[in-house]
């Protein structure tokens, strides 16, 4: 029997989250022809690649054992109706694949996709695997983006809870969520699977370090790197305030900001913090190679997730990027299991918040990382990254689940015969 699996992603194919969190995995699992994947994505204008490039990408994926079904992502006014339309479209496409290929497993990325796929899996009698399960609705409420009484929150939160309690296989980033779902009586099998990366790709690059430091004139600087977004479910002004405080306290410290956010808005934060223009720079990375280069150029990284209660269930991808490239990091207490690994393996600094008083309590610890012998530090960080965030660990879990689904089907079929 050919092992056909549907993968549903409510993101674009070229969205970095899609690539890192799902597509890298299914490409690896499809290599030995053990599985055939049917990949459904929702393409956004931001990641538009043009018709010709889409056709080339379709052929490329097809040759790897992945059939791609690109749909259009809808947003804007009448949002609820558009989401219902996207759900109906998802159902039609998945139903067709189910009838043609007898798919037994439906894989979804994160919570909106999981909400769609939970309903569809029950209608079509397939098993559901939820990838990167997190309480996203709670993140939005804690950052005052949604109101706890709003329909959006109530609706998504109920769906998230339903998926967590009734999904067949749940992959989540931390033991915190594994324990929470277990105590709530989840019916499915729950696996700890932090957001992970390919350690054969993410590694320190000395040539890129030298090139970037020369390009930006920071050859002799101690470089603090922030790689990520501002605002929303991340800190905003607080990032600039932290950079101001540390650059005033630590000699020769330069803050390198690599962000996809509007650089004018980001510069406003730094102007408001009254930081010297020579002590920071803002740029953007357009591909994975550039990300690795910027991480390699730095001496310590920054994770800017505010320490609200639900953040312990989160698994920030940048922590894995930092560690695998040999970079220690600064994080707030209570973020994923990043705080535990930072302390236990001596690969990072844990602060209570980005408040100046809390930063000052750990300043000497930050300076200690900046002054430590680089090769020794990089080795320690990379080893921690392989243990904590290497995607091979998650691939083994996925392969185990997929084998179980098809083995059970074969057993049931033989029993009936």
Secondary structure by P-SEA (a helix, b strand, c coil): ccbbbbbbbcccccccccccccaaaaaaaacccccccbbbbbbcccccccaaaaaaaaaaaaaacbbbbbbbbbbccaaaaaaaaaaaaaaaaaaaaaaaccccbbbbcccaaaaaaaaaaaaabbbbbbccccaaaaaaaaacccccccaaaaaaaaaaaaaaacccbbbbccaaaaaaaaaacccbbbbbcccccccccccccaaaaaaaaaaacccccbbbbbcccccccccaaaaaaaaaaaaacccbbbbbbbccccaaaaaaaaaaaccccccccccccccaaaaaaaaaaccbbbbbccccccccccccaaaaaaaaacccccccccccaaaaaacccccccccccccaaaaaaaaaaaaaaaacccaaaaaaaaaaaaacccaaaaaaaaaaaaaaaaaaaaaaaaaac
